[in-house]
Amino acid sequence: MNQMLAHIRCFVACLIFSFLVINVQANDKDVFDRKVRISKNKGTVYEFLKDISEQTDFLFIYDSQIINNDRIIKIQKGEYTLRDAIYLITGDRRLSMDLLGEHILLRLPEKQKPDDVKIAVSPPSKTHITIGGKLFDCQTEEPVLSASVGLVNTTIGTITNQDGEFQLMIPDSLLHAKVRFSHIGYESREMEIALLEGQHVDLALNPQVVSLQEVIVRAVSPMQVLSDMLNHRSVNYASDPVYLTTFYREGIDNRQKNFDLTESVLQIYKTGYQNPSSADQVKLIKMRRIVNRQQTDTIYPKMKSGVNSCLILDIIKELPDFLDPQDGYSYMYAHTGMNVIDGRLVDVIYFEQKEYIHEPLYTGELFIETESKALAEIRFELNPRLINKATHMFVDRKTANLKIDLQQAKYLVTYKPADDGTYYVNHIRGDITLKVRKKRRWFSAPIHFWFEMVTCKIDTEQVHSFSRTERLSPTRIFSETKHGYDKEFWENFNIILPEEELKDAIIKNLNEVLVTE
C-alpha cells in the first residue's frame, strides 16, 4: 500500500473468556492514572498495545504514520499507570490522549502532525463524508473477507473486499450515526462516525464462540431446519417490489498480468420473493471498463451473463435443487454445529450430493438463523470430485485449437435484515477458474473469472418497473456495454474497493489502457 497513506489501528480485546470487570470513571484523569501491568520485555508496539487493550477493554485509535505498529521495543516489566505505559510503548511523550467512550484516541497536537500524511479516501464531497479501512481477525491478524459494513438504522452499506478493505460514503446529515461491522463467527462492532471521519482505520474483530449455555443439547434434524426456513420465506422476505442500488463488478485475470475489469452502479427492480415468475429488471447508472492485455497474448476470454448470474443466485427467490424439497433425494444433509452473526444464533447445515449420483451437483453450507428461521448466508461450489464433467456448463464457445477444463466454481450469497426485520440479498460473489491450453502444447494457463454484487441502498417507496428503453439486458456480455465515462466516476456511490493487486494495476494502467467511452 502507498506509504503516504495514513493508517489508524484500532485494537480490541481478544480473550474469548474474560472475568475482569472494569468500572469506567467519568474523569479522564482517573482513567489514565489507573494501573496496568507489562508482563514481557520485548515485542512490537502492536503486541504491547494489544495487551493493554485486553487488560482495560479500551480500544486504541491512532495514526500509524505517527506510531509504528511493527517497531520492536524493549521495556522493563512492571506496573505502570495507563498514561506512562502508553508513553513507554509509543516512545513519544508529545502524544495527547482523549477518552471517547470505549476508545482512547492518541494524537499529536495539530501543528506537529506531519504535513505529508494523506488519507486513503475518495475526493471530498460537499454532501457526503467518507470512512475507510480494513477489518482483520484479532487473533490471527488475517483480513476478514466479505464482512458487512453499514450504518445502524439505515439501509446504507457495503462489504469488505478480498483484502478485508472497505470504503463507505455517508450523507453528512448522518454524521452522528454509528457504523456496524459484522461477519458470521465474529462479535459485531459499532463505532461512531465522528471517530472514523476522513480516516483509514485498521479494525480488529473478535471471534465469537457460542457458549455452552446457549446450546441446548438436542437432536437437530437438518431437514426440519431446512423445511422451517422455506416455510418462513413469506414472513422473512419482501413480498413487494423494491429498488436495490447495487455496486457490481466483474473481472477476468490471467497469469497475474492480464486483466479485464468492469465496474458499475446498477439499480435493480427486485420483485417479491413470493412471485418468482416475475423477472427482476436492471438499469445501468454508472460504468467503466479497464483492460490490460499483453501484445503477445492471443487468448481473449469474455464473460457472459454475469449480471444475470447475480440475479439467479438470489436463491431464496430462485430455489436451486439443493433447496427444492421436490429434489431432496439427490442430496444428503447434516447439522454440523452452530455459529453466530450480529449476536443471533445460526444453525450450520452441510449438504452434498449422494454418492450414487454421478452428474456434477453442489456441496456447501447453509447458515440458518435459529430464531427467525431466515437464511443468512450460503457458501457452495460444484462438487470438486466431478468438476471436470461440468466444463460444458461454463463454456459458450471456443476456437478449435483450445482445450478447456473447469477447475473451480464457488459461490457466496448473504442476506441481511432491515430494521423492520425484512431480509434482503446483501452480497453475491462467484469465482470460476478454467484451465486453458492450446492443443499440442504442454503448458496451460488458469484463467480466473469472478463477479460480485453488493446492495448499497434499499428503497421501498414509489417502486415501479423500468421502461423498456431503460432496461439493461442482464444476459449479454456486460463488459461490452457502451456507456459514457467521467473522471468523477463514483461521486457519492458506495463501492467495493479493488484489492491491493488490482488497485496497483488500475493505478498503473488507468491512463494507458482501454477505458469504455
ZALO-100485 format. One record per atom (N, C-alpha, C): x, y, z. Coordinates in steps of 0.2 Angstrom, whole numbers, plus 5000, padded with zeros to 4 digits. Atoms other than C-alpha are relative to their C-alpha. Example, Ala and Ser with C-alpha at 12.3 -4.5 7.8 and 13.67 -1.06 7.14 Angstrom:
residues 2
500449945000/506249785039/500450065000/499649944999/506849955036/499650055003/
This chain:
residues 517
500449945000/500050005000/500450065000/499649935001/500650184996/500250025007/499849984993/501750235011/499850075002/500349934998/500950415010/499449995004/500650004997/499350345016/500050005008/500150004993/498850375034/499649945003/500450054997/498350225044/499950015007/500250004993/497450215061/499949935002/500150064998/497550055070/499550005007/500450014995/496150005082/500049935003/499950064997/496449875095/499449985004/500550034996/495149765103/500249945005/499950064996/495149635117/499949944997/500050065004/495549465110/499849945005/500150064996/495149355125/499349974999/500750035001/493749235122/499649995007/500350004993/493449215141/500350055004/499749944996/493649365152/499550015006/500449994994/493149385170/500150075004/499849934997/493849565173/499550054999/500549955001/492549695176/500450075001/499749945000/493149875173/499450065002/500449944999/492250025181/500350064997/499749955004/492550165169/499850075004/500249944997/492650335178/499950064995/500249945005/491950495170/500650055000/499549965000/493550585174/500649974996/499550025004/494850565161/500749995004/499450004996/496250595173/500149945004/500050064996/495750455184/500149944996/499950055005/495650335169/500849994999/499350005002/497450375164/500549995006/499650014994/498050365182/500049925002/500150064998/497450185183/500749954999/499550045000/498750045185/499949944995/500050065005/499149915171/500749975001/499450044999/500549785171/500349984993/499650025006/501849755157/500449945002/499850064998/502249575158/500649974996/499450035004/503649545145/500450064998/499449955001/505249635140/500050024993/499849985007/505249635121/499449984996/500550015005/503949645107/499950064996/500249945004/503149755094/499550055004/500549954997/502149915098/499349975000/500750035001/500649825091/499849955006/500150064995/500849675104/499950035007/500049974993/501149795119/499350035001/500649964999/499649905115/499449955000/500650054999/498549745112/499949975007/500050024993/499049685129/499650055005/500349954996/498549845137/499250004998/500750015002/496849835127/499749955004/500350064997/496549665134/499950015008/500149994993/496849725152/499550065002/500549944998/495749885151/499450004996/500650005005/494449855137/500050064997/500049945004/494950015129/500349994993/499850015007/495150025110/500550064999/499649955002/496650125104/499950024993/500049985007/496550235089/500550054999/499449955001/498050325082/500249994992/499849995006/498850375066/500749964999/499450045000/500150245061/500650034996/499549965002/501150375052/500450035006/499749974994/501550435069/500349955005/499850054996/501650275079/500149944995/499850065004/502550125070/499749945004/500250064997/501549975074/500549945000/499550055000/502949855069/500650015003/499449994997/504349935078/500149965006/499950044995/505149815090/500350045006/499849964994/505449885108/500249965005/499950034994/506149835124/499850045006/500249964995/505349885140/500149965007/499950034994/505649845158/499349975003/500650024997/504249735166/499850045006/500249974994/503249805180/499350034999/500649974999/501749905185/500050084998/500049935002/501350075177/499350035000/500649975002/500050205175/499849994993/500250015007/499050185159/500350064996/499749955003/499750355154/500749994999/499350025001/501550305157/500149944996/499950065004/501350135149/499950024993/500049985007/500750225133/500650044998/499449965002/502150345133/500649954999/499450045001/503450205136/499949964994/500150045006/502650095122/500150044994/500049965006/502550235109/500750035000/499449965000/504150325114/499950074999/500149945001/503350485112/499650045005/500449974995/502850595126/499650074998/500449945003/502150735115/499349984999/500750025002/500550625112/499550035005/500649984996/498950695119/499549945000/500450064999/497650565125/499350025001/500749984999/495750585123/499649945001/500450064998/494550465131/499350024997/500649995004/493050445119/499649945001/500450064999/491850315126/500549945002/499650064999/492750145125/500750014996/499449995004/494150225114/500450055003/499549954998/495750315118/500350024993/499849975006/496250425104/500750035001/499349984999/498150455103/500250054994/499849965005/498750605093/500550055002/499549944999/500050745091/499650065000/500349935001/499550925093/500050014993/500149995007/498850985076/500650034997/499549965004/500351095072/500649954999/499450045000/501550945075/499949944995/500250065005/500650825063/500450014994/499649995006/501750785048/499550024994/500349975005/501250885033/499849954994/500150045006/501450745021/499549945001/500550064999/500150625028/499350024996/500750005004/498650595016/499649945002/500550054999/497150495019/499849964994/500250045006/496650355008/499249994999/500850005001/494850405004/499950044994/500249975006/493950474990/500050075000/500049934999/493950654985/499550035004/500549974996/493050764997/499350024996/500749985003/491150794994/499750055005/500349954996/490150945000/499449975004/500650034996/488650825005/500249945003/499850074997/489550665010/500750005003/499350014997/490950615021/500249924999/499750075002/492050455018/500449975006/499550044996/492750325030/500249944997/499750065004/493850185025/500549965005/499650034996/494950055032/500149934998/500050085001/495249865034/499849975007/500250044995/494549735045/500449945000/499550064999/495649595052/499849965006/500150054994/495449445064/500550025006/499649974995/496049505081/500549945002/499550054997/496949335085/500549984994/499550025005/497649285068/500350064996/499849945004/497849465060/499949994993/500250015007/497149395044/499450044998/500649965002/495949505034/499349965000/500750035000/494049475036/499750024994/500349995007/493349455019/499250005000/500849995002/491549505013/499750015007/500449984994/491149575030/499550064999/500549945001/489649695031/500250065004/499949944997/489949875034/499450054999/500649965002/488349985036/499950045006/500349954995/487550125045/499449975004/500550034996/486550075060/499350044999/500749975001/484650105057/499950034993/500149985007/484850135039/500149944995/499850055005/485050035023/500650014996/499449985003/486650115018/500649955002/499450054998/488149995017/500449984995/499550035005/489549905008/500349945004/499750064997/490649755011/500850015000/499350005001/492549725013/500249964994/499850045006/493449664998/500549945002/499650074999/494649504997/500650025004/499549984996/495949605006/499850035007/500349974994/494749655020/499950075001/500049935000/494749835015/499350024998/500749975002/493149945014/500150084999/500049935000/492650125010/499250015000/500749995000/490950195014/499950085000/500249945001/490150355008/499450025004/500649994995/488950435021/499850074999/500349935000/487750585019/500250045007/499749964994/488450725031/499450015005/500549994995/486750735039/500049945005/499950064995/487150565047/500650005004/499449994996/488750625055/500049975007/500050024993/488150575072/499849935001/500250075000/487650395067/500649965002/499550054998/488550235071/500149964994/499950055005/489350115059/500149935003/499950074997/489249925062/500449964995/499650055004/490449795056/499949935003/500250074998/489949615056/500149954995/499850065005/490349445049/499849945004/500250074996/489749265054/500649985003/499550024996/490849205068/500450055004/499749944996/491349375075/499550045004/500449954996/490749495088/499950064995/500149945004/489949645079/500350065004/499749944997/490749815082/499650064998/500349935002/489949985082/500450065002/499649944999/490850145081/499750064997/500349945002/490350325080/500450034993/499749975006/490650405063/500550065001/499649954998/491450555071/500749985001/499350034999/492950445076/500349984994/499750035006/493150375059/500150054994/500049955005/492850535048/500650024997/499449985003/494150565035/500649965001/499450044997/495250425042/500049934996/499950065002/495850255036/500249955006/499950034994/495650135050/500249924999/499950075000/496349955054/499649985006/500550024994/494949875065/500049935001/499950074999/495149715073/499349975002/500650034998/493549595075/500249945004/499950054996/493449475089/499649944998/500450065001/493049295085/499549995006/500550014995/491449245094/499949935001/500150074999/491249075102/499349995003/500650024997/489549005105/500149975007/499950034993/489548975124/499549945001/500350064998/488948805131/499350025002/500649984997/487548895140/499450024994/500549985005/486748955123/499849944996/500250065005/486748775115/499649955004/500550054996/485348665121/500249934996/499850065002/485948485119/499449964997/500650035003/484648415107/500249974993/499950035007/484548315091/499750044995/500249955005/484448435077/499949964993/500250035006/483548375061/500250054994/499849955005/484448465046/499450014995/500549995005/482948435035/499450045003/500549964997/481748515048/500250075000/499749935000/482948665049/499950034993/500149985007/482848675030/499350024999/500849995001/480948655030/499850065003/500249944996/480748785043/500250074996/499849955004/481748905033/499650024994/500449995006/480748885017/499350025002/500649984997/479148895027/499950075002/500049934997/479649065034/500250054995/499849955005/480049145017/499550065000/500549955001/478449235016/500050055006/500049954994/478749315034/500750044999/499349974999/480649345032/500250054994/499849965006/480749415014/499550044997/500549955003/479949555005/499549974995/500550035005/478349514995/499950054995/500149955004/478349684987/500650024996/499449985003/479549754974/500350065004/499649954997/480949864980/500650024995/499449985004/482349964972/500749985004/499350014997/484149904976/500550044996/499449965003/485550024972/500649955002/499450054999/487049904970/500650024996/499450005004/488849904965/500249934998/499850065003/489349774953/500650004996/499350005004/491049724946/500149934998/499850065002/491649584936/500750004997/499350005002/493449534931/500249944997/499650065003/494549414921/500750025001/499349995000/496349394926/500449934998/499650055003/497649284918/500850015001/499349994999/499449254923/500250065004/499949944996/499349394935/500350064997/499849945004/499749514921/499550034996/500649985004/498249524910/499450015004/500650004997/496649584917/499550044996/500549975004/494949644911/499550025006/500449984994/493949744925/499450044997/500649965001/492149814923/499750015007/500349984994/491449914937/499450044999/500649975002/489649984938/499650015006/500649994995/488250054949/499449994996/500650025003/486649974945/499450015004/500650004997/484850004950/499649944998/500450065001/483849844952/499350005002/500750014998/481949824952/499949935002/500050074997/481849674963/499349985002/500750024998/480149594963/500049955006/500150034994/479449504978/500249935000/499850074999/480049334984/499549954999/500650045001/478349264983/499850004992/500249995007/478249304964/500749984996/499450025003/479749204957/500050004992/500150005008/479049204939/500150074997/499949935003/479149394938/500850025000/499349995001/480849444932/500350065003/499749934998/481949574940/500350044994/499849955005/482449724930/500750045002/499449964998/484149814929/500150064996/499949935003/484549994925/500750025001/499349984999/486350054922/500050075002/499949934997/486850214932/500750024998/499349985002/488750214930/500449944998/499650065002/490050104922/500750034997/499449995004/491850094917/500449944999/499750065001/492949964910/500850024999/499350005001/494849944911/500349944998/499750065003/495849824901/500750004999/499350005001/497649774901/500249934997/499850075003/498249634889/500750014997/499350005004/500049594883/499949994993/500050005007/500349614865/500149934997/499950075002/500949434864/499449955002/500550054998/499449354872/499450004995/500550015006/498249284859/499349975003/500650034998/496849214871/499650065003/500449944998/495449344874/499449975003/500650024997/494149274886/499550055001/500649964999/492449354888/499649975005/500550024995/491249344902/499350024998/500749995002/489349324898/499549995005/500550014995/487849344909/500250015007/499849994993/488749404924/499550035005/500649974996/487349514930/499549965001/500650055000/486049384926/500249955006/499850054995/487049264937/499950025007/500149974993/486949384952/499250005001/500750004999/485049394949/499849925002/500250074999/484949204948/500249975007/499750034993/486049174964/499650035006/500449984995/484749264974/499549945002/500350075000/484249084979/499450005004/500650014996/482849124991/499450014995/500549995006/481849184975/500149954995/499950055005/482649064963/500349945003/499750064996/482748904973/500449954996/499650055004/484148794967/499849935002/500250074998/484048604968/500149985007/499850024993/484848584985/499550045005/500549974996/483448694992/499349984998/500650025003/482048624982/499849935004/500250074997/481048494993/499849954995/500250065005/480548404977/500649974998/499450045003/482348364973/500549985006/499650014994/482948324991/500349934999/499750075000/483348144986/500750004997/499350005003/484948204977/500550025005/499549974996/485748274992/499949965007/500050014993/486248225010/500250065004/500049944996/486148355024/500249975007/499850014993/486948365041/500150065004/499949944996/486948485055/500649995004/499350004998/488748525059/500250055006/499849954994/488648655073/499650065000/500449945000/488048825077/500650065000/499549955001/488848995074/499650065002/500349944998/488349175077/500150064995/499949945004/488049335067/499650065003/500349954996/487649505075/499749985006/500350024994/487349415091/499449954999/500550045001/486049305083/500349934998/499850065002/486249115083/499849974994/500250035006/486349015067/500249935000/499850075001/486248835063/500449994994/499650015006/487548775051/499849934997/500350065004/486848645038/500549984994/499550025006/488148555027/499649954995/500350045005/487548475011/500549984995/499750025006/488248374997/499649944996/500450045004/487648264983/500249935002/500050074998/487348074986/500549974995/499550035004/488747964980/499849964994/500250045006/487747864968/499850044994/500149955005/487448024958/500650024997/499449995003/488748044945/500150064996/500049945004/488248204937/500350065005/499749954995/489148364945/499450045003/500449964997/488048444958/500450045005/499749954996/488448554973/500149975007/499950024993/489148544990/500150075004/499949944997/489148685003/499750005007/500349994993/488548755020/499550065000/500549964999/486948845024/500050035007/500049964993/486848975039/499350025001/500749994999/485048975045/499950035007/500049974993/484649095060/499549955004/500450054996/483948985074/499350035002/500749984997/482549105080/499650024994/500449975005/481949195064/499949954994/500050055005/482249045053/500250024993/499749975006/483049155040/500649984997/499350025003/484449105028/500450075000/499649945000/485849225032/500650004995/499450015005/487249155021/500049934998/499950065003/487649015010/500750004996/499450015004/489348955003/500049944997/500150065003/489348824990/500450004994/499550015006/490348754975/499849944996/500150075004/490148624961/500549955003/499650054997/490748464968/500749994997/499350005003/492648464966/500249934997/499950075002/492648274963/499849994993/500350015007/491648294947/500050064996/500049945003/492148464942/500150004993/499850005007/492848414925/499449984996/500650015004/491148354920/499650064998/500449945001/490448524921/500350064996/499749945004/491548624909/499550024995/500549985005/490248624896/499550055002/500549954997/489148724908/500250075000/499749934999/490348874908/500350024993/499749985006/491048874890/499550014995/500549995005/489948954877/500249984993/499750025006/491048944863/500850015000/499350005000/492948914859/500349994993/499750025006/494148904845/500249935000/499950075000/494548734839/500749985003/499350024997/496448734845/500150015007/499949994993/496048764863/499749945004/500350054995/495748634877/499950035006/500349964994/494748704892/499749955005/500350054994/494448614909/499850055005/500249974994/493448684923/500449985006/499750024994/494448684939/499650025007/500449974993/493348784952/499450044998/500649955001/491648864953/499750005007/500349994993/491248934970/499650065000/500549944999/489849054976/499950025007/500249984993/489449154991/499450054999/500649965000/487749234995/499850025007/500249984993/487249335010/499450045000/500649964999/485649415017/500050035006/499949954994/485449555029/499350035002/500649974998/483949615039/500050075000/500149924999/483249795038/499750015007/500249994993/482649875054/499349975001/500750034999/480849805051/500149935000/500050075000/481549635051/500049964993/500150035007/481349605032/500749994997/499450025003/482849515024/500150024993/499949995007/483649575008/500749974998/499450025003/485049504997/500550055001/499549954998/486649595003/500649994996/499450015004/488149514994/500049944996/500050065004/488349394980/500750004996/499450005003/490049334973/500149934997/499950075003/490549194961/500750004997/499350015002/492349134957/500049944996/499950065005/492649024941/500750004998/499350015002/494348954937/500049954994/499950055005/494648874920/500749994998/499350015002/496248794914/500050004992/500149995007/496548844896/500749984997/499350025003/497948754885/499950004992/500050015007/498248764867/500249934998/499950075002/498248594858/500750004998/499350025002/499948514855/500550045004/499549964996/500748624869/499949975007/500050034993/501248564887/499750045005/500249964994/500848714897/499350034999/500749975000/499148784902/500050065005/500149944996/498648944910/499350015003/500749994997/497248964923/499850074999/500349935001/496049104919/499550005006/500549994994/495049174934/499550054998/500549955001/493349244931/499650015006/500349994994/492449324945/499550064999/500549955000/490949434948/499750015007/500349994994/490149514963/499550065000/500449954999/488749624968/499850015008/500249994993/488349714985/499550055000/500649954999/486749804990/500350065004/499749944996/487249984995/499450045003/500649964998/485450054997/499449974998/500750035001/483649994998/499550055000/500649955000/482150104993/499449964999/500750045001/480350034996/499450054998/500649955001/479350194992/500050014992/500149985007/478650234974/500549964996/499650055004/479450074966/499649984994/500350025006/478950054948/500549964996/499550035005/479649944934/500350054996/499649955005/480850024922/499749994993/500250005007/480350074904/500549954996/499650045005/480949964890/500750034998/499449965002/482250094885/500550015005/499649994995/482950104902/500449935002/499750074997/483249914905/500649984996/499350035003/484949834903/499849924999/500150075001/484949654896/500549975005/499550034996/485749554910/500449944998/499750065003/486249404899/500550024995/499549985006/487349504887/500750005003/499349994998/489249524888/500050075003/500149944997/489149664901/500650054998/499449965001/490949724898/500050044993/500049975007/490549774880/499450055000/500549945000/489049894885/500350065000/499849935001/489350064879/499750055005/500249964995/489250194892/500550065001/499549944999/490050374895/500349995006/499650004994/491450394907/500250075002/499849934997/491850544918/500549995005/499550014995/493350574929/499750005007/500350004994/492250604944/499549945001/500450065002/491650424941/499549985006/500550034995/490950364958/499650055004/500449944996/490350534965/499949975007/500250024993/489450484981/499749935001/500350074999/489050304977/500549955004/499650054996/489650164988/500349944995/499750055005/490850034980/500349955004/499650044997/491849884984/500750024998/499349985002/493649934985/500449954996/499650055004/494849854972/500549975005/499550034996/496049734980/500750034999/499449975000/497849784983/500449994993/499750025007/498549694967/499650034995/500449975005/497049754957/500150085000/499949924999/497249934964/500650024996/499449985003/499049944959/500049994992/500150005007/498649884941/499650054997/500449955003/497250004939/500450075000/499649935000/498350154945/500550004995/499450015005/499750094934/499750014993/500350005007/498650074918/499550044999/500649975001/497250184920/500050054994/499949955006/497950314908/500349974994/499750035006/498650184896/499649954997/500450065003/497350054894/499350034998/500649995003/495650044886/499550025006/500549984995/494350144896/499350014995/500650005004/492550124889/499750085000/500349935001/491950294882/499350004998/
